Amino acid sequence: MSDYDISHASWIMSRACNNSACVQVAHLPGGMVALRDSKDSRKPAHIFDSEEWAAFVTGVKAGEFDLPEG
């Protein structure tokens, strides 16, 4: 899926982002979703299908990717 054409993607950045160190998301045809680093948009984006994206969002909301406290 790394060869998916994202050249015309419309990238979205969170309103909570207050600097250039954020991720950007683009909704692609066929339910695909692209995710990239806003600091270096030349790097390849990660491409998710709709099920992968739903699992990722669920994990984020559940705190699965939070940094450990301490």
C-alpha positions, 0 to 999 in steps of 0.5 A, a space after each residue: 500500500 506504500 505506492 498509494 497516490 496521495 499527491 492530491 490528498 487534503 491533509 488535516 491537522 488537529 486543532 489541538 496542535 500548537 506547533 509544527 510537531 504534529 501528525 496530519 491525516 488525509 481521508 483517501 478514496 475507498 475508505 483508506 486513511 493516510 497519516 504523516 509527520 507534519 515536520 517532514 511531509 516528504 517522508 512516506 505516509 502510513 496508509 491504513 484501510 478502514 478497519 485498521 484506522 478504526 482499531 488505531 483510533 479506538 486504541 488512541 481513545 483507550 490510552 493504549 499509546 500514552 506515554 508511561 507515567 513516571 
